Amino acid sequence: MPLISSAYRSPWLLSNGYVQSILPTLTRKLADEHLQRERIPTDDGDFLDLDWSRCGSDTLIIVSHGLEGHSRRPYVLGTLREANRRGWDGLAWNFRSCGGDMNLQPRMYHSGATDDLHRVVSYAVTQGYCRIHLVGYSMGGNLSLVYCGREAQLLPAEVKSVAAFSVPCDLEASAWQLAKPQNRIFMWKFLGDLREKIEHKARMFPHLISVDGFSSIRNFKQFDDRYTAPMHGFADAEDYWHQSASGRYLQQIRLPALLVNAENDPFLSPSCYPRSFAAGSDTFTLEIPASGGHVGFILRSADQTYWMEQRAMDFVAVHNAEADVAEAQRRAVNCE
């Protein structure tokens, strides 16, 4: 399924990519009191925090948040709400260090940490879900695509599709895109949030991690060289970016996949729009709305529903129905 035209149209006066990227964080508020928190252990003595939004379905939507996000961000809550409206259960998981409590190991999270996503998916399978669909935003979208491509042989049969929005498919190019002067406010915010976590880790592991000189860090190249790479077993920032960029794994994805990147996303480089690959693929769909910003895609609606969660669930609906047909065909064959 190739590059397709997009039905999304931004509201009047809200077509600017920066406005679309910033406004939802400032103005969108959704309820989260209904979420049920569960903590599951990891095999390295750590934990992952999961937030469930159940309605009694055997279909589950697993949502992965973005860099320095968490399961209670409006775009995550909006996706869980839309899943429930369609009659499906939702699960939003928190990357290590993102759920409100600092994780126990020196490592935190990164764009290619597919072991943790696999752990969440495998746990969901044990809970009886027979159809699982992955939805990811920004870093979470990259992680979801890397998981479905690089780890295709590990993927449980229950995983039926993946949808990803605002994805930095080329991590290196996107890191330098964010380092540009016009994106200084975003870089400042990311590094500020990350500094708080590094300071916490330095108190936990003073023999391994230090914040000395952190104030001199101005971009992700410097941060990833000093922290992400050594904390997670990479040689340097370039090695981390290369091994963890979803763009190099798209051709290995075997299940239906949707990538939606707005043309005016201020975080993304031109290499994050794999047009030629999509044009020749039978399973990968690329959609490039003219507007939408980074994890924006605002709609004017009384209940603050946004387009991207509707688009994600429309994609799930198609492939959930296909899974229903395939299951019915298998049952019919077994009965003959």
C-alpha positions in Angstrom: 0.0 0.0 0.0 1.8 3.1 -1.2 1.9 6.8 -0.4 -1.7 7.9 0.0 -3.4 11.3 0.1 -4.6 12.5 3.5 -8.0 13.6 4.6 -6.7 15.7 7.4 -7.3 19.5 7.2 -6.2 21.7 10.0 -8.6 24.2 11.6 -8.5 27.8 10.3 -5.5 29.7 11.8 -4.0 26.5 13.2 -2.1 25.2 10.2 1.4 26.3 11.5 3.6 23.4 12.5 4.8 25.0 15.6 1.3 26.0 16.7 0.1 22.4 16.1 3.1 21.0 18.1 2.7 23.3 21.1 -1.0 24.1 21.5 -2.2 20.6 22.5 0.2 20.4 25.4 -1.0 23.8 26.7 -4.8 23.4 26.2 -5.9 19.8 25.9 -7.1 18.2 29.1 -8.5 14.7 29.2 -9.6 12.6 32.2 -7.3 9.8 33.5 -9.0 8.8 36.7 -10.4 5.6 35.1 -6.9 4.2 34.3 -5.8 1.2 36.3 -2.1 1.1 37.1 -0.2 -2.2 37.1 3.5 -2.7 37.7 5.2 -5.7 36.0 8.8 -6.9 36.7 11.5 -7.1 34.2 14.1 -9.9 34.0 16.9 -7.5 35.0 15.4 -6.6 38.4 13.5 -3.5 37.2 9.9 -2.7 36.5 7.5 -1.3 33.9 4.3 0.7 34.8 1.2 0.0 32.7 -2.0 1.9 32.6 -5.1 -0.1 31.5 -8.4 1.2 30.1 -10.6 -1.8 29.7 -14.0 -2.4 28.4 -14.0 -6.2 28.2 -12.7 -6.9 24.7 -10.3 -9.6 23.3 -8.7 -6.9 21.2 -6.1 -4.6 22.7 -4.5 -1.4 21.6 -1.0 -0.9 23.0 0.1 2.8 23.0 3.7 3.9 23.2 4.4 7.6 24.1 7.1 9.9 23.0 10.4 11.3 24.3 10.0 12.4 27.9 6.3 11.6 27.7 4.2 9.2 29.7 0.9 7.3 29.7 -1.2 10.3 30.9 -0.3 12.7 28.1 -3.4 14.0 26.2 -2.5 12.2 22.9 -2.2 8.9 24.8 -5.4 9.4 26.7 -7.2 10.4 23.5 -6.1 7.2 21.8 -7.2 5.0 24.8 -10.6 6.8 24.8 -11.1 6.3 21.1 -10.1 2.6 21.4 -12.7 2.2 24.1 -15.3 3.9 22.0 -14.7 1.3 19.3 -15.2 -1.4 21.9 -11.5 -2.3 22.4 -9.3 -2.4 25.5 -6.4 0.0 25.7 -3.0 -0.2 27.4 -0.6 2.6 27.7 2.8 1.7 29.0 5.5 4.0 30.5 9.1 3.7 29.4 11.6 3.2 32.2 11.8 6.4 34.3 8.6 7.8 32.8 5.8 6.4 35.0 6.3 8.7 38.0 8.8 6.6 39.9 12.4 6.3 38.8 13.4 2.9 37.6 15.9 0.8 39.5 18.6 0.1 37.0 21.2 2.5 35.6 19.6 2.2 32.1 16.5 4.2 31.3 14.9 4.1 27.8 15.9 4.9 24.3 14.5 4.8 20.7 15.4 1.2 20.1 14.6 -0.5 23.4 12.4 -3.1 21.9 13.1 -5.6 24.7 10.7 -3.6 27.0 8.0 -3.3 24.3 8.3 -7.0 23.7 7.9 -7.6 27.4 4.7 -5.6 27.4 3.3 -7.3 24.3 4.2 -10.8 25.7 2.5 -9.9 29.0 -0.7 -8.8 27.1 -0.8 -12.1 25.3 -0.8 -13.9 28.7 -3.9 -11.8 29.6 -5.9 -13.5 26.9 -5.8 -11.0 24.1 -6.0 -12.6 20.7 -5.6 -9.4 18.6 -3.1 -6.7 19.5 -2.5 -3.5 17.6 0.4 -1.2 18.3 0.1 2.6 18.2 3.1 4.8 18.8 3.8 8.5 18.8 7.2 10.2 18.0 9.9 8.1 19.8 7.2 5.6 20.6 6.3 5.4 17.0 9.9 4.8 16.1 10.2 2.1 18.8 7.0 0.4 17.5 8.3 0.3 13.9 11.8 -1.0 15.0 10.1 -3.7 17.0 7.9 -4.9 14.1 10.8 -4.8 11.7 14.1 -5.7 13.5 12.4 -8.1 15.8 9.9 -9.6 13.3 10.9 -13.1 14.3 10.0 -12.4 17.9 6.6 -10.9 17.2 3.7 -12.9 18.7 1.1 -14.0 16.2 -1.4 -11.9 18.1 0.1 -8.7 16.9 -1.9 -7.7 13.8 -0.9 -4.1 12.9 1.2 -1.1 13.8 0.4 2.6 13.3 2.9 5.3 14.0 2.7 9.1 14.0 5.3 11.9 13.9 8.2 9.5 13.7 11.8 10.5 13.4 12.7 7.6 11.1 16.2 9.0 10.6 17.4 9.6 14.2 20.6 11.3 13.2 19.0 13.7 10.8 16.2 14.5 13.2 18.7 15.1 16.0 20.4 17.8 13.9 17.0 19.1 12.8 16.1 19.7 16.5 19.5 21.4 17.0 18.5 24.2 14.6 17.9 27.7 16.1 14.2 27.7 15.3 13.8 24.6 17.5 15.7 25.9 20.4 12.6 26.0 22.7 12.0 22.2 22.2 15.6 21.3 22.7 15.8 23.4 25.9 12.7 21.6 27.2 13.9 18.1 26.4 17.3 18.7 27.9 15.8 20.3 31.0 13.6 17.3 31.6 16.4 14.8 30.9 18.7 16.7 33.3 16.4 16.1 36.2 16.5 12.3 35.5 20.2 12.3 35.0 20.6 14.0 38.4 18.4 11.4 40.0 20.5 8.6 38.4 23.7 10.2 39.5 22.5 10.1 43.1 21.6 6.4 42.7 24.8 5.4 40.8 27.5 8.0 41.6 30.2 5.6 40.5 28.6 5.3 37.0 26.8 8.6 36.2 27.8 12.3 36.8 26.1 15.6 36.0 29.3 17.5 36.0 29.4 19.7 33.0 25.8 19.0 32.0 25.1 22.7 31.5 27.5 22.7 28.5 25.2 20.2 26.6 23.3 21.9 23.8 22.1 19.1 21.6 21.3 15.4 21.3 24.6 14.6 19.8 26.3 15.8 23.1 23.6 14.2 25.3 23.6 10.8 23.5 27.4 10.6 23.4 27.7 11.2 27.1 24.6 9.4 28.4 22.4 7.4 26.1 25.2 5.5 24.3 27.2 4.4 27.4 24.1 3.7 29.5 22.7 1.4 26.9 25.6 -0.3 25.3 26.3 1.8 22.2 29.7 3.0 21.1 28.6 6.6 20.6 25.6 8.8 19.4 26.1 7.8 15.8 26.1 4.1 16.7 22.9 4.5 18.8 21.2 6.5 16.0 22.1 4.0 13.4 21.0 0.9 15.3 17.8 2.4 16.6 16.4 4.3 13.6 13.2 2.7 12.2 13.9 3.8 8.7 16.4 1.0 8.2 13.9 -1.7 9.4 10.8 -0.8 7.4 11.4 -3.3 4.7 11.5 -6.1 7.3 8.0 -5.3 8.6 5.6 -8.1 7.6 2.3 -6.9 9.1 0.2 -4.0 8.0 1.9 -0.7 9.0 0.9 2.9 8.8 3.2 5.9 9.1 1.7 9.4 9.3 4.2 12.3 9.3 3.0 15.8 8.7 4.8 17.8 6.1 5.2 20.7 8.4 6.5 18.7 11.4 9.3 20.9 12.8 11.1 17.9 14.3 11.5 15.8 11.1 14.1 15.9 8.4 13.3 15.1 4.7 14.7 11.6 5.2 11.8 10.8 7.6 9.4 10.6 4.7 10.1 7.2 3.0 8.1 7.9 -0.1 10.0 5.6 -2.5 9.8 2.6 -0.1 6.0 3.2 0.5 5.4 3.3 -3.3 6.7 -0.2 -3.7 5.4 -1.8 -0.6 2.3 -4.1 -0.3 2.0 -3.7 3.5 3.4 -0.3 4.4 1.3 2.9 4.1 2.7 6.4 4.2 0.4 9.3 4.8 1.8 12.9 4.7 -0.8 15.5 5.7 0.2 19.1 4.7 -0.3 20.2 8.3 -0.4 18.6 11.7 2.9 19.6 13.3 4.5 17.1 15.7 1.9 14.9 17.5 -0.6 17.6 16.8 -3.3 17.0 14.2 -5.8 19.2 16.0 -9.5 19.1 15.4 -12.2 21.5 16.7 -14.5 19.2 18.7 -16.5 19.6 21.9 -14.9 16.6 23.6 -11.3 17.4 22.3 -11.1 14.5 20.0 -8.1 14.8 17.6 -7.7 13.4 14.2 -4.7 11.2 14.8 -6.4 9.0 17.3 -9.4 8.6 15.0 -7.0 7.8 12.1 -5.2 5.2 14.2 -8.4 3.5 15.2 -9.7 3.5 11.6 -6.6 1.7 10.6 -7.0 -0.8 13.4 -10.6 -1.4 12.5 -9.7 -2.4 8.9 -7.1 -4.9 10.0 -9.0 -6.1 13.0 -11.8 -7.0 10.6 -9.3 -8.8 8.4 -8.1 -10.8 11.4 -11.8 -11.7 12.1 -12.2 -13.0 8.5 -8.9 -15.0 8.7 -9.9 -16.5 12.0 -13.3 -17.5 10.7 -11.7 -19.1 7.6 -9.3 -21.1 9.8 -12.2 -22.3 11.9 -14.1 -23.4 8.8 -11.1 -25.3 7.5 -10.7 -27.1 10.9 -14.3 -28.1 10.9 -14.2 -29.7 7.5 
